[in-house]
Amino acid sequence: MPSIPSSKALSCAAFSLFFGSTACLAAVPDDAQLQALVSATVTPIMQQQNIAGLTVALTVNGKPHYFNYGVAAKDTGQKVSENTLFEIGSISKTFTATLAGFAQTTGKLDLSTKASTLWPELNGSAFDNISVLQLGTYSAGGLPLQFPADADSPETMLGYFQQWKPTWPAGSHRQYSNPSLGLFGYLTAKSLGQPFDQAMTQTLLPKLGLQHTYLSVPAEQMSLYAQGYDKDDKPVRVRPGALDLQAYAVKTSAVDLLRYVQANLKPETLASPLPQTIANTHTGYYRVGDMTQGLGWEMYPYPISLERLLAGNSTEMAMQAHKVQWLNPPQPQPENVLINKTGSTAGFGAYVAFVPSEDVGIAIMANKNFPIAERVKIAHRIISAVTD
């Protein structure tokens, strides 16, 4: 019988669920033990969802573990590794938010500033009355999930913003939105006096120690870039669009994404100004149901049931507007919290979740946009199994 894979001791219930035994023995975990847990969790879902390749990166008490499955590209048969580059879609928003947290910490950005103050071309528009914070928390008044097709380019986005009319008063509703978070990142870069890509790749990513995280994959790294597959299993990769760099363009490896998770788990171990930078992104501004909205990140009381976590990451939360309950003052990161973010592109699906009080975090990346609910289930099962 295998020993129990646990950061402390895998619970008997979790062990029984995955290995069909009611006997439980505490043991110091190793990769082989964790491999059994992860494989039992992800392999059925990969088969059900026809996923070519998937990686799970897990950090337990500061130790990284990598579990790789399938192929990065069907035509070459190249196997997924912890160095394979995956598109992470909207998890990119947390990187953008971290850049904003850096701008705050270094005194360059005040989140109460009106958008048109930072981008004068918006003077006379609705953005005279919309703050940077409202853009960064999807509460500008109803900016849509995506830019309209005729405005989805750098050349047309300014005209779109200039004529856009809110559906609700700024600050009253949450409407998840690429244009909202994208503009938040665009204005952050303006506050820093740099183009966004330069601020991200030359300032923030090096400070975080991320050497294989890209907005645009360089030629010499293309051999590591996984091929994504759409719902019809046709090859696809993310396409350029308005504010794509700010909202959904990051490509990264399991090694780098887990390092990023570890930075968020233990920011106090990082050099200044990163501890305060990350604390800024973990600040809660309002609640919708069980979810507290941070900058980029979404937070839940921990422990949390699978049902509640699924509700917070549901299609309804992403596609519909919700009235918000603002916290006054904003709430620092609670002691017991699960922090997460989903990300998708046409050919990739990803999910990150971590629990600072347990020093446990997980990153899941696949070259298929498989259902978010399945990603959440994977993470919840594994986190539940390796925490008491």
Long-range contacts (C-beta under 8 A, 24 or more apart in sequence): 2-33, 2-36, 3-27, 3-33, 4-29, 4-33, 5-29, 5-33, 5-34, 5-36, 5-37, 5-385, 5-386, 6-385, 6-386, 7-60, 7-61, 7-358, 7-359, 7-360, 7-386, 7-387, 8-387, 8-388, 9-388, 10-37, 10-385, 10-386, 11-384, 11-385, 11-388, 14-381, 14-384, 14-385, 15-385, 17-381, 18-385, 29-60, 29-386, 31-65, 34-58, 34-60, 34-65, 34-67, 34-386, 35-67, 37-382, 37-385, 37-386, 38-67, 38-382, 39-67, 39-69, 41-378, 41-381, 41-382, 42-67, 42-69, 42-378, 43-69, 45-370, 45-374, 45-377, 45-378, 46-70, 46-366, 48-374, 49-368, 49-370, 49-371, 49-374, 50-233, 50-368, 51-366, 51-367, 51-368, 51-370, 52-227, 52-229, 52-367, 52-368, 53-79, 53-80, 53-84, 53-226, 53-366, 53-367, 54-80, 54-364, 54-365, 54-366, 54-367, 55-80, 55-81, 55-82, 55-84, 55-86, 55-254, 55-364, 55-365, 55-366, 56-254, 56-362, 56-363, 56-364, 56-378, 56-382, 57-82, 57-254, 57-255, 57-257, 57-258, 57-261, 57-362, 57-363, 57-364, 58-258, 58-360, 58-361, 58-362, 58-363, 58-382, 58-386, 59-258, 59-261, 59-262, 59-265, 59-354, 59-359, 59-360, 59-361, 59-362, 60-359, 60-360, 60-386, 61-359, 61-360, 62-262, 62-266, 62-359, 64-255, 64-258, 64-259, 64-262, 66-254, 66-255, 66-258, 68-254, 72-224, 72-226, 72-227, 72-367, 73-226, 73-227, 73-367, 74-227, 74-229, 75-227, 80-226, 81-254, 82-253, 82-254, 82-255, 83-212, 83-224, 83-253, 83-254, 83-255, 84-224, 84-225, 84-226, 84-253, 84-254, 85-212, 85-214, 85-217, 85-221, 85-224, 85-225, 85-226, 85-251, 85-252, 85-253, 86-226, 86-251, 86-252, 86-253, 86-254, 86-348, 86-350, 86-365, 86-366, 86-367, 87-226, 87-228, 87-237, 87-238, 87-248, 87-250, 87-251, 87-343, 87-345, 87-347, 87-348, 87-350, 88-250, 88-251, 88-252, 88-257, 88-343, 88-348, 88-350, 88-365, 89-238, 89-248, 89-342, 89-343, 89-344, 89-345, 89-348, 89-349, 89-350, 90-178, 90-247, 90-248, 90-341, 90-342, 90-343, 90-344, 91-250, 91-257, 91-341, 91-342, 91-343, 91-350, 91-351, 91-352, 92-246, 92-247, 92-248, 92-249, 92-250, 92-343, 93-181, 93-246, 93-247, 93-248, 93-296, 93-341, 93-343, 94-281, 94-296, 94-297, 94-341, 94-352, 95-200, 95-204, 95-205, 95-213, 95-250, 95-260, 95-296, 96-181, 96-182, 96-184, 96-185, 96-188, 96-200, 96-246, 96-247, 96-296, 97-136, 97-181, 97-184, 97-281, 97-294, 97-295, 97-296, 97-297, 98-204, 98-208, 98-277, 98-278, 98-281, 98-296, 99-185, 99-188, 99-189, 99-192, 99-196, 99-199, 99-200, 99-203, 99-204, 100-132, 100-136, 100-184, 100-185, 100-188, 100-280, 100-281, 100-295, 101-276, 101-277, 101-278, 101-279, 101-280, 101-281, 101-295, 102-203, 102-204, 102-207, 102-273, 102-274, 102-277, 103-188, 103-191, 103-192, 104-277, 104-280, 105-273, 105-276, 105-277, 105-280, 106-273, 108-191, 108-192, 108-193, 109-188, 109-191, 109-192, 111-136, 113-191, 115-183, 115-187, 118-187, 118-190, 118-191, 119-186, 119-187, 119-190, 121-158, 121-162, 122-158, 122-161, 122-162, 124-162, 125-161, 125-162, 125-163, 125-164, 126-164, 126-165, 126-166, 127-161, 129-170, 130-166, 130-170, 131-170, 132-184, 132-187, 132-188, 133-285, 134-170, 134-171, 135-180, 135-181, 135-183, 135-184, 135-187, 136-180, 136-181, 136-184, 136-295, 136-296, 137-174, 137-285, 137-286, 137-293, 137-295, 138-174, 138-175, 138-176, 138-177, 138-180, 138-181, 138-293, 139-170, 139-171, 139-172, 139-173, 139-174, 139-175, 139-286, 139-324, 140-166, 140-170, 140-175, 140-177, 140-180, 141-166, 141-167, 141-168, 141-169, 141-170, 141-171, 141-172, 141-173, 141-175, 142-166, 142-167, 142-168, 142-173, 142-175, 142-321, 143-175, 143-177, 143-179, 143-180, 143-183, 144-175, 144-177, 144-179, 145-175, 145-176, 145-177, 145-178, 145-318, 145-319, 146-178, 146-179, 147-178, 147-179, 147-241, 147-242, 147-243, 151-242, 152-241, 152-242, 153-241, 153-242, 154-242, 154-243, 156-242, 157-242, 157-243, 160-242, 167-321, 168-321, 171-324, 171-326, 172-323, 172-324, 173-321, 173-322, 173-323, 173-324, 174-286, 174-288, 174-293, 174-321, 174-322, 174-323, 174-324, 175-320, 175-321, 175-322, 176-317, 176-318, 176-319, 178-243, 178-247, 178-248, 179-242, 179-243, 179-247, 181-246, 181-247, 181-296, 182-242, 182-243, 182-244, 182-246, 182-247, 183-243, 183-246, 184-246, 185-243, 185-245, 185-246, 185-247, 186-243, 186-246, 196-245, 196-246, 197-245, 200-245, 207-271, 207-274, 208-259, 208-260, 208-263, 208-274, 209-259, 209-263, 210-252, 210-256, 210-259, 210-260, 211-256, 212-252, 212-253, 212-255, 212-256, 213-250, 213-251, 213-252, 213-253, 213-256, 213-257, 213-260, 214-250, 214-251, 214-252, 215-245, 215-249, 215-250, 215-251, 216-249, 217-251, 224-253, 225-251, 226-348, 226-367, 227-347, 227-367, 228-345, 228-346, 228-347, 228-348, 228-367, 228-368, 228-369, 229-347, 229-367, 229-368, 230-346, 230-347, 230-369, 231-369, 235-347, 236-346, 236-347, 237-345, 237-346, 237-347, 238-345, 238-346, 238-347, 238-348, 239-346, 248-343, 248-345, 254-363, 254-365, 257-352, 257-363, 257-365, 258-361, 258-363, 261-352, 261-354, 261-361, 261-362, 261-363, 262-361, 264-297, 264-339, 264-354, 264-356, 264-361, 265-354, 265-356, 265-359, 265-360, 265-361, 266-356, 266-359, 279-332, 279-333, 282-332, 282-333, 282-339, 283-330, 283-331, 283-332, 283-333, 284-327, 284-330, 284-331, 284-332, 284-333, 284-334, 285-326, 285-327, 285-330, 285-331, 286-324, 286-325, 286-326, 286-327, 287-324, 287-325, 287-327, 288-317, 288-322, 288-323, 288-324, 288-325, 289-322, 291-317, 292-327, 292-331, 293-324, 294-339, 296-341, 297-339, 297-340, 297-341, 298-339, 298-340, 298-341, 299-333, 299-334, 299-337, 299-338, 299-339, 299-340, 300-337, 300-338, 300-339, 300-340, 301-334, 301-336, 301-337, 301-338, 302-336, 302-337, 302-338, 302-355, 302-357, 302-358, 303-336, 303-338, 303-384, 304-338, 306-376, 306-377, 306-380, 309-338, 309-340, 309-376, 309-380, 310-373, 310-376, 310-377, 313-340, 313-342, 313-372, 313-373, 313-376, 314-372, 314-373, 315-372, 338-383, 340-376, 340-379, 342-372, 342-375, 342-376, 344-369, 344-372, 345-369, 349-375, 350-375, 351-375, 351-376, 351-378, 351-379, 353-379, 353-380, 353-383, 355-383, 355-387, 358-383, 358-387, 360-386, 360-387
